[in-house]
Amino acid sequence: LKLGSTRRPHHHHLFDSPLHGISAAMSRAVLMVKRIARVSGYMLGAGAVGAAAAGGYLCATEPGAGRAARFWIRAGPIVLNYSMARYWAKDQEDRSARYEVLHERHAPDARRIIEELRGMFIKVAQVLSIRAEIVPETYRREFRKLQDSAPASRWEAIQDTLERDLGAPLGELFDHIDKEPLGSASIGQ
């Protein structure tokens, strides 16, 4: 160095190395990934809200969609229990033992779900009640209860149908209607 020079001697720092460029690029990449994750989270949230709104609309306007949603809300946890039992089973014998416990626990639940949903669900359960090659005995025993004791329809639904089909209020057409059914059957019986 010359006397009077303002230039300082060059010191090598960690950030002066070629790795500094890589480190800065990595920092920018991490920031970019965080931004993308944040935007993706917003989009996923908006998508979930949109899906919930669409599902709510379908359930309100399409009777079949509402029934399917009610079915899976009730049956989903049962299916999940079986999936977990299959996953955690050590071997086929352990899986069978786990399934037997679940059959006893969930067969009555399955029948109640079917009774609540009525209609075609009851008809399918009645058919399954005699299919030993498809359905375990515990479920068949529960589903056989639907062969001769299908739940009666609600009076309000029957009244609405009769009034619509007959074109007048029932009170104008009949002196008396017994609202208690003599029996009930499922579709096709």
Phi, psi and omega in degrees: 000145177270151176296137179087358180284140179268353180286134179263155177295146182281125176254137178275125177247164179302322185282353178273355183280165177298338179292336180301318179297321179292317180298317179295319178297321178296318179298316178296321180295319179297316178299320180295317179297320178297318179296316179298318179298318180296313180296318178298320177299317177297317181294319179296317177298316178296321178296318179295318178296317179297317179296319179296318179295316179295318178297319177297319178296313180299316181297326181283330186255337181242108182303323180295323180294320178296319179295318179296318178297316178298321178300308184289331175296321181276319185274337181306312179297328177293313179300319179298319178300318178294320179296319179294320179297319179296317182295316186276348181295138181283324181203184183297322180295316178296319179298315180299318179296317179296319179297320180300317178298316180292324177301313181296321183287319192258345180301314177297324177297316180298317179298318180296321177300314181296319178298321180291323183276339173057200174052231184296332178300318180294317180299316179296317179296323178297318178294316181295335183294345179246010183254083183296333182284348182248320192243134177298153183305321181301316178289319179300320178300316179292317182291333177297335177298338180275352180293318185236005179221052176295140181294145179287151176288157178290139183301321183301317179295320179294315180299314179301316180295314180298315181295322178293315182290324182272345175079016180201159175298143183299327179298333178278338185260330185230147175286320183208141173229125177280119183279348178276123181286149174286331179189175177215156180216166179268181179304135175085001179260000000 
